[in-house]
Amino acid sequence: MVNRDQAEEDPMKYGFYQALGTALLVIGGQGAIRQLVNHGNAGLLGWLPGGFAVSITVYLLAVVIGAVIAGRAHNARKATGN
């Protein structure tokens, strides 16, 4: 049996995860595009050793993880009916 307060809290949790996933998607996508246009500008990952290959991999990984988190949160929130 689900507690009434717990059931009301779930949509907010999914909204937070959806926003977090969207933020990762946007930051990773913007960083990857900047990296492809200007190889010397690593942006947020300028401190990361390894150069272009490592930073573009991390940016693309952020895009994929962000898309998965946002998609799963969206589907879970839709399943709760909110």
mmCIF file as gemmi writes it, N, C-alpha and C atoms, coordinates in Angstrom:
data_model
loop_
_atom_site.group_PDB
_atom_site.id
_atom_site.type_symbol
_atom_site.label_atom_id
_atom_site.label_alt_id
_atom_site.label_comp_id
_atom_site.label_asym_id
_atom_site.label_entity_id
_atom_site.label_seq_id
_atom_site.pdbx_PDB_ins_code
_atom_site.Cartn_x
_atom_site.Cartn_y
_atom_site.Cartn_z
_atom_site.occupancy
_atom_site.B_iso_or_equiv
_atom_site.pdbx_formal_charge
_atom_site.auth_seq_id
_atom_site.auth_asym_id
_atom_site.pdbx_PDB_model_num
ATOM 1 N N . MET Axp A 1 ? 0.842 -1.17 0 1 0 ? 1 A 1
ATOM 2 C CA . MET Axp A 1 ? 0 0 0 1 0 ? 1 A 1
ATOM 3 C C . MET Axp A 1 ? 0.895 1.243 0 1 0 ? 1 A 1
ATOM 4 N N . VAL Axp A 2 ? 0.562 2.185 -0.848 1 0 ? 2 A 1
ATOM 5 C CA . VAL Axp A 2 ? 1.36 3.397 -0.995 1 0 ? 2 A 1
ATOM 6 C C . VAL Axp A 2 ? 0.811 4.488 -0.098 1 0 ? 2 A 1
ATOM 7 N N . ASN Axp A 3 ? 1.702 5.135 0.61 1 0 ? 3 A 1
ATOM 8 C CA . ASN Axp A 3 ? 1.328 6.248 1.468 1 0 ? 3 A 1
ATOM 9 C C . ASN Axp A 3 ? 0.865 7.418 0.595 1 0 ? 3 A 1
ATOM 10 N N . ARG Axp A 4 ? -0.165 8.112 1.014 1 0 ? 4 A 1
ATOM 11 C CA . ARG Axp A 4 ? -0.73 9.205 0.226 1 0 ? 4 A 1
ATOM 12 C C . ARG Axp A 4 ? 0.298 10.318 -0.001 1 0 ? 4 A 1
ATOM 13 N N . ASP Axp A 5 ? 1.061 10.662 1.021 1 0 ? 5 A 1
ATOM 14 C CA . ASP Axp A 5 ? 2.088 11.694 0.879 1 0 ? 5 A 1
ATOM 15 C C . ASP Axp A 5 ? 3.175 11.262 -0.095 1 0 ? 5 A 1
ATOM 16 N N . GLN Axp A 6 ? 3.527 9.989 -0.073 1 0 ? 6 A 1
ATOM 17 C CA . GLN Axp A 6 ? 4.551 9.472 -0.964 1 0 ? 6 A 1
ATOM 18 C C . GLN Axp A 6 ? 4.072 9.51 -2.411 1 0 ? 6 A 1
ATOM 19 N N . ALA Axp A 7 ? 2.819 9.201 -2.661 1 0 ? 7 A 1
ATOM 20 C CA . ALA Axp A 7 ? 2.277 9.213 -4.015 1 0 ? 7 A 1
ATOM 21 C C . ALA Axp A 7 ? 2.239 10.623 -4.585 1 0 ? 7 A 1
ATOM 22 N N . GLU Axp A 8 ? 1.994 11.623 -3.736 1 0 ? 8 A 1
ATOM 23 C CA . GLU Axp A 8 ? 1.969 12.999 -4.21 1 0 ? 8 A 1
ATOM 24 C C . GLU Axp A 8 ? 3.371 13.537 -4.459 1 0 ? 8 A 1
ATOM 25 N N . GLU Axp A 9 ? 4.371 12.938 -3.851 1 0 ? 9 A 1
ATOM 26 C CA . GLU Axp A 9 ? 5.741 13.413 -3.987 1 0 ? 9 A 1
ATOM 27 C C . GLU Axp A 9 ? 6.389 12.91 -5.275 1 0 ? 9 A 1
ATOM 28 N N . ASP Axp A 10 ? 5.981 11.779 -5.811 1 0 ? 10 A 1
ATOM 29 C CA . ASP Axp A 10 ? 6.622 11.162 -6.961 1 0 ? 10 A 1
ATOM 30 C C . ASP Axp A 10 ? 6.657 12.047 -8.205 1 0 ? 10 A 1
ATOM 31 N N . PRO Axp A 11 ? 5.578 12.73 -8.6 1 0 ? 11 A 1
ATOM 32 C CA . PRO Axp A 11 ? 5.668 13.56 -9.814 1 0 ? 11 A 1
ATOM 33 C C . PRO Axp A 11 ? 6.731 14.657 -9.71 1 0 ? 11 A 1
ATOM 34 N N . MET Axp A 12 ? 6.914 15.205 -8.523 1 0 ? 12 A 1
ATOM 35 C CA . MET Axp A 12 ? 7.938 16.232 -8.349 1 0 ? 12 A 1
ATOM 36 C C . MET Axp A 12 ? 9.327 15.637 -8.54 1 0 ? 12 A 1
ATOM 37 N N . LYS Axp A 13 ? 9.531 14.422 -8.053 1 0 ? 13 A 1
ATOM 38 C CA . LYS Axp A 13 ? 10.81 13.746 -8.201 1 0 ? 13 A 1
ATOM 39 C C . LYS Axp A 13 ? 11.102 13.512 -9.681 1 0 ? 13 A 1
ATOM 40 N N . TYR Axp A 14 ? 10.107 13.061 -10.429 1 0 ? 14 A 1
ATOM 41 C CA . TYR Axp A 14 ? 10.302 12.818 -11.851 1 0 ? 14 A 1
ATOM 42 C C . TYR Axp A 14 ? 10.556 14.116 -12.612 1 0 ? 14 A 1
ATOM 43 N N . GLY Axp A 15 ? 9.916 15.187 -12.186 1 0 ? 15 A 1
ATOM 44 C CA . GLY Axp A 15 ? 10.164 16.486 -12.802 1 0 ? 15 A 1
ATOM 45 C C . GLY Axp A 15 ? 11.597 16.941 -12.59 1 0 ? 15 A 1
ATOM 46 N N . PHE Axp A 16 ? 12.121 16.701 -11.394 1 0 ? 16 A 1
ATOM 47 C CA . PHE Axp A 16 ? 13.51 17.049 -11.104 1 0 ? 16 A 1
ATOM 48 C C . PHE Axp A 16 ? 14.463 16.248 -11.985 1 0 ? 16 A 1
ATOM 49 N N . TYR Axp A 17 ? 14.233 14.945 -12.1 1 0 ? 17 A 1
ATOM 50 C CA . TYR Axp A 17 ? 15.099 14.111 -12.93 1 0 ? 17 A 1
ATOM 51 C C . TYR Axp A 17 ? 14.989 14.49 -14.403 1 0 ? 17 A 1
ATOM 52 N N . GLN Axp A 18 ? 13.809 14.874 -14.838 1 0 ? 18 A 1
ATOM 53 C CA . GLN Axp A 18 ? 13.634 15.301 -16.222 1 0 ? 18 A 1
ATOM 54 C C . GLN Axp A 18 ? 14.418 16.591 -16.478 1 0 ? 18 A 1
ATOM 55 N N . ALA Axp A 19 ? 14.37 17.523 -15.546 1 0 ? 19 A 1
ATOM 56 C CA . ALA Axp A 19 ? 15.122 18.773 -15.689 1 0 ? 19 A 1
ATOM 57 C C . ALA Axp A 19 ? 16.627 18.511 -15.646 1 0 ? 19 A 1
ATOM 58 N N . LEU Axp A 20 ? 17.066 17.622 -14.775 1 0 ? 20 A 1
ATOM 59 C CA . LEU Axp A 20 ? 18.48 17.28 -14.689 1 0 ? 20 A 1
ATOM 60 C C . LEU Axp A 20 ? 18.963 16.64 -15.994 1 0 ? 20 A 1
ATOM 61 N N . GLY Axp A 21 ? 18.187 15.713 -16.53 1 0 ? 21 A 1
ATOM 62 C CA . GLY Axp A 21 ? 18.545 15.071 -17.788 1 0 ? 21 A 1
ATOM 63 C C . GLY Axp A 21 ? 18.586 16.055 -18.945 1 0 ? 21 A 1
ATOM 64 N N . THR Axp A 22 ? 17.629 16.981 -18.978 1 0 ? 22 A 1
ATOM 65 C CA . THR Axp A 22 ? 17.608 17.988 -20.032 1 0 ? 22 A 1
ATOM 66 C C . THR Axp A 22 ? 18.82 18.901 -19.927 1 0 ? 22 A 1
ATOM 67 N N . ALA Axp A 23 ? 19.189 19.277 -18.708 1 0 ? 23 A 1
ATOM 68 C CA . ALA Axp A 23 ? 20.367 20.131 -18.516 1 0 ? 23 A 1
ATOM 69 C C . ALA Axp A 23 ? 21.632 19.424 -18.989 1 0 ? 23 A 1
ATOM 70 N N . LEU Axp A 24 ? 21.781 18.144 -18.656 1 0 ? 24 A 1
ATOM 71 C CA . LEU Axp A 24 ? 22.938 17.382 -19.134 1 0 ? 24 A 1
ATOM 72 C C . LEU Axp A 24 ? 22.959 17.295 -20.654 1 0 ? 24 A 1
ATOM 73 N N . LEU Axp A 25 ? 21.799 17.081 -21.234 1 0 ? 25 A 1
ATOM 74 C CA . LEU Axp A 25 ? 21.686 16.99 -22.689 1 0 ? 25 A 1
ATOM 75 C C . LEU Axp A 25 ? 22.112 18.288 -23.35 1 0 ? 25 A 1
ATOM 76 N N . VAL Axp A 26 ? 21.633 19.402 -22.838 1 0 ? 26 A 1
ATOM 77 C CA . VAL Axp A 26 ? 21.943 20.706 -23.431 1 0 ? 26 A 1
ATOM 78 C C . VAL Axp A 26 ? 23.42 21.072 -23.241 1 0 ? 26 A 1
ATOM 79 N N . ILE Axp A 27 ? 23.93 20.893 -22.037 1 0 ? 27 A 1
ATOM 80 C CA . ILE Axp A 27 ? 25.333 21.242 -21.771 1 0 ? 27 A 1
ATOM 81 C C . ILE Axp A 27 ? 26.277 20.358 -22.586 1 0 ? 27 A 1
ATOM 82 N N . GLY Axp A 28 ? 25.972 19.065 -22.639 1 0 ? 28 A 1
ATOM 83 C CA . GLY Axp A 28 ? 26.81 18.156 -23.42 1 0 ? 28 A 1
ATOM 84 C C . GLY Axp A 28 ? 26.744 18.444 -24.907 1 0 ? 28 A 1
ATOM 85 N N . GLY Axp A 29 ? 25.564 18.721 -25.416 1 0 ? 29 A 1
ATOM 86 C CA . GLY Axp A 29 ? 25.414 19.028 -26.839 1 0 ? 29 A 1
ATOM 87 C C . GLY Axp A 29 ? 26.115 20.316 -27.225 1 0 ? 29 A 1
ATOM 88 N N . GLN Axp A 30 ? 25.946 21.339 -26.41 1 0 ? 30 A 1
ATOM 89 C CA . GLN Axp A 30 ? 26.593 22.617 -26.679 1 0 ? 30 A 1
ATOM 90 C C . GLN Axp A 30 ? 28.112 22.482 -26.611 1 0 ? 30 A 1
ATOM 91 N N . GLY Axp A 31 ? 28.594 21.747 -25.644 1 0 ? 31 A 1
ATOM 92 C CA . GLY Axp A 31 ? 30.035 21.548 -25.517 1 0 ? 31 A 1
ATOM 93 C C . GLY Axp A 31 ? 30.609 20.749 -26.671 1 0 ? 31 A 1
ATOM 94 N N . ALA Axp A 32 ? 29.887 19.723 -27.106 1 0 ? 32 A 1
ATOM 95 C CA . ALA Axp A 32 ? 30.365 18.903 -28.224 1 0 ? 32 A 1
ATOM 96 C C . ALA Axp A 32 ? 30.411 19.71 -29.512 1 0 ? 32 A 1
ATOM 97 N N . ILE Axp A 33 ? 29.398 20.525 -29.753 1 0 ? 33 A 1
ATOM 98 C CA . ILE Axp A 33 ? 29.391 21.352 -30.97 1 0 ? 33 A 1
ATOM 99 C C . ILE Axp A 33 ? 30.537 22.362 -30.923 1 0 ? 33 A 1
ATOM 100 N N . ARG Axp A 34 ? 30.74 22.993 -29.766 1 0 ? 34 A 1
ATOM 101 C CA . ARG Axp A 34 ? 31.844 23.952 -29.642 1 0 ? 34 A 1
ATOM 102 C C . ARG Axp A 34 ? 33.177 23.257 -29.873 1 0 ? 34 A 1
ATOM 103 N N . GLN Axp A 35 ? 33.326 22.059 -29.355 1 0 ? 35 A 1
ATOM 104 C CA . GLN Axp A 35 ? 34.56 21.297 -29.511 1 0 ? 35 A 1
ATOM 105 C C . GLN Axp A 35 ? 34.801 20.948 -30.979 1 0 ? 35 A 1
ATOM 106 N N . LEU Axp A 36 ? 33.743 20.606 -31.701 1 0 ? 36 A 1
ATOM 107 C CA . LEU Axp A 36 ? 33.9 20.256 -33.117 1 0 ? 36 A 1
ATOM 108 C C . LEU Axp A 36 ? 34.246 21.468 -33.968 1 0 ? 36 A 1
ATOM 109 N N . VAL Axp A 37 ? 33.701 22.627 -33.619 1 0 ? 37 A 1
ATOM 110 C CA . VAL Axp A 37 ? 33.958 23.841 -34.393 1 0 ? 37 A 1
ATOM 111 C C . VAL Axp A 37 ? 35.345 24.405 -34.078 1 0 ? 37 A 1
ATOM 112 N N . ASN Axp A 38 ? 35.721 24.402 -32.802 1 0 ? 38 A 1
ATOM 113 C CA . ASN Axp A 38 ? 36.996 24.978 -32.377 1 0 ? 38 A 1
ATOM 114 C C . ASN Axp A 38 ? 37.684 23.975 -31.456 1 0 ? 38 A 1
ATOM 115 N N . HIS Axp A 39 ? 38.59 23.2 -32.007 1 0 ? 39 A 1
ATOM 116 C CA . HIS Axp A 39 ? 39.243 22.122 -31.248 1 0 ? 39 A 1
ATOM 117 C C . HIS Axp A 39 ? 40.002 22.616 -30.026 1 0 ? 39 A 1
ATOM 118 N N . GLY Axp A 40 ? 40.449 23.852 -30.026 1 0 ? 40 A 1
ATOM 119 C CA . GLY Axp A 40 ? 41.243 24.374 -28.927 1 0 ? 40 A 1
ATOM 120 C C . GLY Axp A 40 ? 40.417 24.849 -27.74 1 0 ? 40 A 1
ATOM 121 N N . ASN Axp A 41 ? 39.098 24.98 -27.898 1 0 ? 41 A 1
ATOM 122 C CA . ASN Axp A 41 ? 38.249 25.497 -26.825 1 0 ? 41 A 1
ATOM 123 C C . ASN Axp A 41 ? 37.495 24.341 -26.179 1 0 ? 41 A 1
ATOM 124 N N . ALA Axp A 42 ? 37.991 23.865 -25.052 1 0 ? 42 A 1
ATOM 125 C CA . ALA Axp A 42 ? 37.369 22.73 -24.375 1 0 ? 42 A 1
ATOM 126 C C . ALA Axp A 42 ? 36.231 23.145 -23.452 1 0 ? 42 A 1
ATOM 127 N N . GLY Axp A 43 ? 36.062 24.43 -23.201 1 0 ? 43 A 1
ATOM 128 C CA . GLY Axp A 43 ? 34.96 24.908 -22.369 1 0 ? 43 A 1
ATOM 129 C C . GLY Axp A 43 ? 35.059 24.421 -20.937 1 0 ? 43 A 1
ATOM 130 N N . LEU Axp A 44 ? 33.986 23.824 -20.437 1 0 ? 44 A 1
ATOM 131 C CA . LEU Axp A 44 ? 33.947 23.352 -19.054 1 0 ? 44 A 1
ATOM 132 C C . LEU Axp A 44 ? 34.988 22.277 -18.755 1 0 ? 44 A 1
ATOM 133 N N . LEU Axp A 45 ? 35.386 21.567 -19.774 1 0 ? 45 A 1
ATOM 134 C CA . LEU Axp A 45 ? 36.32 20.457 -19.565 1 0 ? 45 A 1
ATOM 135 C C . LEU Axp A 45 ? 37.755 20.816 -19.914 1 0 ? 45 A 1
ATOM 136 N N . GLY Axp A 46 ? 38.086 22.101 -19.871 1 0 ? 46 A 1
ATOM 137 C CA . GLY Axp A 46 ? 39.439 22.528 -20.171 1 0 ? 46 A 1
ATOM 138 C C . GLY Axp A 46 ? 40.469 21.984 -19.198 1 0 ? 46 A 1
ATOM 139 N N . TRP Axp A 47 ? 40.052 21.675 -18 1 0 ? 47 A 1
ATOM 140 C CA . TRP Axp A 47 ? 40.962 21.141 -16.976 1 0 ? 47 A 1
ATOM 141 C C . TRP Axp A 47 ? 41.261 19.665 -17.176 1 0 ? 47 A 1
ATOM 142 N N . LEU Axp A 48 ? 40.474 18.996 -17.993 1 0 ? 48 A 1
ATOM 143 C CA . LEU Axp A 48 ? 40.583 17.548 -18.162 1 0 ? 48 A 1
ATOM 144 C C . LEU Axp A 48 ? 41.785 17.189 -19.04 1 0 ? 48 A 1
ATOM 145 N N . PRO Axp A 49 ? 42.689 16.324 -18.562 1 0 ? 49 A 1
ATOM 146 C CA . PRO Axp A 49 ? 43.822 15.925 -19.414 1 0 ? 49 A 1
ATOM 147 C C . PRO Axp A 49 ? 43.345 14.968 -20.506 1 0 ? 49 A 1
ATOM 148 N N . GLY Axp A 50 ? 44.052 14.94 -21.605 1 0 ? 50 A 1
ATOM 149 C CA . GLY Axp A 50 ? 43.727 14.002 -22.671 1 0 ? 50 A 1
ATOM 150 C C . GLY Axp A 50 ? 43.38 14.668 -23.972 1 0 ? 50 A 1
ATOM 151 N N . GLY Axp A 51 ? 43.143 15.952 -23.95 1 0 ? 51 A 1
ATOM 152 C CA . GLY Axp A 51 ? 42.926 16.689 -25.19 1 0 ? 51 A 1
ATOM 153 C C . GLY Axp A 51 ? 41.546 16.507 -25.799 1 0 ? 51 A 1
ATOM 154 N N . PHE Axp A 52 ? 41.521 16.65 -27.116 1 0 ? 52 A 1
ATOM 155 C CA . PHE Axp A 52 ? 40.267 16.667 -27.872 1 0 ? 52 A 1
ATOM 156 C C . PHE Axp A 52 ? 39.469 15.373 -27.722 1 0 ? 52 A 1
ATOM 157 N N . ALA Axp A 53 ? 40.124 14.239 -27.877 1 0 ? 53 A 1
ATOM 158 C CA . ALA Axp A 53 ? 39.417 12.954 -27.87 1 0 ? 53 A 1
ATOM 159 C C . ALA Axp A 53 ? 38.695 12.701 -26.546 1 0 ? 53 A 1
ATOM 160 N N . VAL Axp A 54 ? 39.351 12.999 -25.454 1 0 ? 54 A 1
ATOM 161 C CA . VAL Axp A 54 ? 38.746 12.762 -24.145 1 0 ? 54 A 1
ATOM 162 C C . VAL Axp A 54 ? 37.598 13.723 -23.892 1 0 ? 54 A 1
ATOM 163 N N . SER Axp A 55 ? 37.797 14.996 -24.198 1 0 ? 55 A 1
ATOM 164 C CA . SER Axp A 55 ? 36.739 15.971 -23.916 1 0 ? 55 A 1
ATOM 165 C C . SER Axp A 55 ? 35.518 15.756 -24.797 1 0 ? 55 A 1
ATOM 166 N N . ILE Axp A 56 ? 35.686 15.433 -26.063 1 0 ? 56 A 1
ATOM 167 C CA . ILE Axp A 56 ? 34.529 15.189 -26.932 1 0 ? 56 A 1
ATOM 168 C C . ILE Axp A 56 ? 33.795 13.931 -26.488 1 0 ? 56 A 1
ATOM 169 N N . THR Axp A 57 ? 34.539 12.93 -26.006 1 0 ? 57 A 1
ATOM 170 C CA . THR Axp A 57 ? 33.911 11.716 -25.494 1 0 ? 57 A 1
ATOM 171 C C . THR Axp A 57 ? 33.072 12.006 -24.258 1 0 ? 57 A 1
ATOM 172 N N . VAL Axp A 58 ? 33.59 12.827 -23.354 1 0 ? 58 A 1
ATOM 173 C CA . VAL Axp A 58 ? 32.849 13.164 -22.145 1 0 ? 58 A 1
ATOM 174 C C . VAL Axp A 58 ? 31.608 13.98 -22.486 1 0 ? 58 A 1
ATOM 175 N N . TYR Axp A 59 ? 31.731 14.924 -23.411 1 0 ? 59 A 1
ATOM 176 C CA . TYR Axp A 59 ? 30.562 15.703 -23.823 1 0 ? 59 A 1
ATOM 177 C C . TYR Axp A 59 ? 29.491 14.809 -24.451 1 0 ? 59 A 1
ATOM 178 N N . LEU Axp A 60 ? 29.898 13.906 -25.327 1 0 ? 60 A 1
ATOM 179 C CA . LEU Axp A 60 ? 28.925 13.01 -25.953 1 0 ? 60 A 1
ATOM 180 C C . LEU Axp A 60 ? 28.319 12.038 -24.941 1 0 ? 60 A 1
ATOM 181 N N . LEU Axp A 61 ? 29.095 11.626 -23.974 1 0 ? 61 A 1
ATOM 182 C CA . LEU Axp A 61 ? 28.58 10.777 -22.902 1 0 ? 61 A 1
ATOM 183 C C . LEU Axp A 61 ? 27.536 11.532 -22.075 1 0 ? 61 A 1
ATOM 184 N N . ALA Axp A 62 ? 27.775 12.817 -21.838 1 0 ? 62 A 1
ATOM 185 C CA . ALA Axp A 62 ? 26.795 13.637 -21.115 1 0 ? 62 A 1
ATOM 186 C C . ALA Axp A 62 ? 25.496 13.754 -21.911 1 0 ? 62 A 1
ATOM 187 N N . VAL Axp A 63 ? 25.597 13.849 -23.235 1 0 ? 63 A 1
ATOM 188 C CA . VAL Axp A 63 ? 24.404 13.906 -24.082 1 0 ? 63 A 1
ATOM 189 C C . VAL Axp A 63 ? 23.603 12.614 -23.956 1 0 ? 63 A 1
ATOM 190 N N . VAL Axp A 64 ? 24.277 11.49 -24.06 1 0 ? 64 A 1
ATOM 191 C CA . VAL Axp A 64 ? 23.584 10.197 -23.998 1 0 ? 64 A 1
ATOM 192 C C . VAL Axp A 64 ? 22.962 9.975 -22.62 1 0 ? 64 A 1
ATOM 193 N N . ILE Axp A 65 ? 23.716 10.229 -21.567 1 0 ? 65 A 1
ATOM 194 C CA . ILE Axp A 65 ? 23.192 10.04 -20.21 1 0 ? 65 A 1
ATOM 195 C C . ILE Axp A 65 ? 22.029 10.986 -19.951 1 0 ? 65 A 1
ATOM 196 N N . GLY Axp A 66 ? 22.151 12.232 -20.383 1 0 ? 66 A 1
ATOM 197 C CA . GLY Axp A 66 ? 21.074 13.198 -20.218 1 0 ? 66 A 1
ATOM 198 C C . GLY Axp A 66 ? 19.806 12.779 -20.943 1 0 ? 66 A 1
ATOM 199 N N . ALA Axp A 67 ? 19.959 12.268 -22.167 1 0 ? 67 A 1
ATOM 200 C CA . ALA Axp A 67 ? 18.793 11.82 -22.93 1 0 ? 67 A 1
ATOM 201 C C . ALA Axp A 67 ? 18.117 10.632 -22.26 1 0 ? 67 A 1
ATOM 202 N N . VAL Axp A 68 ? 18.901 9.707 -21.738 1 0 ? 68 A 1
ATOM 203 C CA . VAL Axp A 68 ? 18.339 8.533 -21.067 1 0 ? 68 A 1
ATOM 204 C C . VAL Axp A 68 ? 17.608 8.939 -19.784 1 0 ? 68 A 1
ATOM 205 N N . ILE Axp A 69 ? 18.239 9.794 -18.983 1 0 ? 69 A 1
ATOM 206 C CA . ILE Axp A 69 ? 17.611 10.226 -17.729 1 0 ? 69 A 1
ATOM 207 C C . ILE Axp A 69 ? 16.325 10.986 -18.007 1 0 ? 69 A 1
ATOM 208 N N . ALA Axp A 70 ? 16.377 11.933 -18.944 1 0 ? 70 A 1
ATOM 209 C CA . ALA Axp A 70 ? 15.189 12.729 -19.26 1 0 ? 70 A 1
ATOM 210 C C . ALA Axp A 70 ? 14.072 11.858 -19.841 1 0 ? 70 A 1
ATOM 211 N N . GLY Axp A 71 ? 14.418 10.939 -20.71 1 0 ? 71 A 1
ATOM 212 C CA . GLY Axp A 71 ? 13.416 10.061 -21.311 1 0 ? 71 A 1
ATOM 213 C C . GLY Axp A 71 ? 12.756 9.136 -20.306 1 0 ? 71 A 1
ATOM 214 N N . ARG Axp A 72 ? 13.554 8.538 -19.448 1 0 ? 72 A 1
ATOM 215 C CA . ARG Axp A 72 ? 12.988 7.638 -18.435 1 0 ? 72 A 1
ATOM 216 C C . ARG Axp A 72 ? 12.122 8.397 -17.432 1 0 ? 72 A 1
ATOM 217 N N . ALA Axp A 73 ? 12.564 9.585 -17.042 1 0 ? 73 A 1
ATOM 218 C CA . ALA Axp A 73 ? 11.777 10.385 -16.108 1 0 ? 73 A 1
ATOM 219 C C . ALA Axp A 73 ? 10.471 10.827 -16.753 1 0 ? 73 A 1
ATOM 220 N N . HIS Axp A 74 ? 10.525 11.182 -18.021 1 0 ? 74 A 1
ATOM 221 C CA . HIS Axp A 74 ? 9.308 11.586 -18.729 1 0 ? 74 A 1
ATOM 222 C C . HIS Axp A 74 ? 8.314 10.433 -18.802 1 0 ? 74 A 1
ATOM 223 N N . ASN Axp A 75 ? 8.794 9.244 -19.151 1 0 ? 75 A 1
ATOM 224 C CA . ASN Axp A 75 ? 7.921 8.082 -19.23 1 0 ? 75 A 1
ATOM 225 C C . ASN Axp A 75 ? 7.359 7.697 -17.867 1 0 ? 75 A 1
ATOM 226 N N . ALA Axp A 76 ? 8.174 7.781 -16.815 1 0 ? 76 A 1
ATOM 227 C CA . ALA Axp A 76 ? 7.699 7.446 -15.469 1 0 ? 76 A 1
ATOM 228 C C . ALA Axp A 76 ? 6.666 8.462 -14.988 1 0 ? 76 A 1
ATOM 229 N N . ARG Axp A 77 ? 6.912 9.715 -15.293 1 0 ? 77 A 1
ATOM 230 C CA . ARG Axp A 77 ? 5.943 10.75 -14.879 1 0 ? 77 A 1
ATOM 231 C C . ARG Axp A 77 ? 4.636 10.595 -15.64 1 0 ? 77 A 1
ATOM 232 N N . LYS Axp A 78 ? 4.719 10.243 -16.92 1 0 ? 78 A 1
ATOM 233 C CA . LYS Axp A 78 ? 3.522 10.037 -17.72 1 0 ? 78 A 1
ATOM 234 C C . LYS Axp A 78 ? 2.732 8.816 -17.204 1 0 ? 78 A 1
ATOM 235 N N . ALA Axp A 79 ? 3.451 7.816 -16.709 1 0 ? 79 A 1
ATOM 236 C CA . ALA Axp A 79 ? 2.805 6.608 -16.204 1 0 ? 79 A 1
ATOM 237 C C . ALA Axp A 79 ? 2.038 6.882 -14.906 1 0 ? 79 A 1
ATOM 238 N N . THR Axp A 80 ? 2.477 7.878 -14.138 1 0 ? 80 A 1
ATOM 239 C CA . THR Axp A 80 ? 1.763 8.202 -12.9 1 0 ? 80 A 1
ATOM 240 C C . THR Axp A 80 ? 0.511 9.013 -13.174 1 0 ? 80 A 1
ATOM 241 N N . GLY Axp A 81 ? 0.37 9.502 -14.396 1 0 ? 81 A 1
ATOM 242 C CA . GLY Axp A 81 ? -0.834 10.258 -14.756 1 0 ? 81 A 1
ATOM 243 C C . GLY Axp A 81 ? -0.734 11.731 -14.448 1 0 ? 81 A 1
ATOM 244 N N . ASN Axp A 82 ? 0.441 12.255 -14.222 1 0 ? 82 A 1
ATOM 245 C CA . ASN Axp A 82 ? 0.628 13.68 -13.922 1 0 ? 82 A 1
ATOM 246 C C . ASN Axp A 82 ? 1.395 14.368 -15.016 1 0 ? 82 A 1
